[in-house]
Structures are given as C-alpha cells and as structure tokens.
Amino acid sequence: MSAEKKYWIALNGPSCVISRTPWLQPVTIPVAHQYFGFSTLEEAERAQDICLHQPDVGGEARLQLLR
C-alpha cells in the first residue's frame, strides 16, 4: 500500500491555513495544533471555508464540520 498525498489544512487556534500543494505529511512552523488531510483540493477548500466563516463554532462541533 502506497502513501497518498493529501491537501492539508492546519488549525492553530482561530486560524485555518490550506496547502494548495499535496503532501504526504505536513510540516509547518510554527507547528499547528491539528492537521486535517483531504483527497482533493475542492474538499480542502470547502473545509477551510467552514473553518474561516464559522468561527463561533468551537471544540468538537468545529472538528465534526471539517470531517
């Protein structure tokens, strides 16, 4: 089984940054609180839109929206 490159979103507090280049494993400085990987750029863009435009959703509810 080969590793699949994904489009990553890095969450760090209220910010949410997308990588528009697919990677096997994300590396960011400073290190993000959490990473989410998506198979397509379109999926990652939808998740980033949720992250950026629904800042009042926090905790577990925010994570569920991104999945």
N, C-alpha and C positions, 0 to 999 in steps of 0.2 A: 504494500500500500504506500503510495507516494503522498507526501505532504502537499496540501492545496494552498496556494497563495490566496489571501483574502484582502479585502478592503477594510481597514481598521478605523474605528472611532475610539479616541482616547478621552475618557472622562476624568476631570480633575476639578472637584468642587462644582461650581455652576457652569464651567466651560466645557465645551464639547468640540473636539477637533477631528477632522476627517483626513485620511490619507487617500489621495486620488491615484496612488500607485499601489498595486497589490504587493503584499509582503508575506513571507512565511511566518515571521514573528516580528511584532512591532518593537521599536526602540525609540523612546522619547526622552528628552532632557528638558525640564525635569521629568521624572518618572510619573506617569499618570496613575491616578487612583485605581482605575479599572479600564480594560480594553474590551471591545466587542468586535468580532470579526464577521464580515458578511461576504457571501459568494460573489455578489455583483455590486458594481458601483451604485446602481439605482437603489438597491436595498440599503446601502450605507447612507446615501443621501436622504432617503426617507427617515431613517433613524436619526440622523443628525438634525433634520428639520424638527422632529418631535422634541429632541433634546434642547434645541435652541429656542423653540417657540412655546414650550410648555414648562417654563422654569418653576412654576408654582407646584408642580407635581414633584414630590420628593421621595427619597427612600426606595422601598421595594416597588411601589407603584411606577416610578420612573424607569426602573430596570425592566419591569414587565412590558412597558410600552416599547422599549428598544428591542425586545426579542422577537 
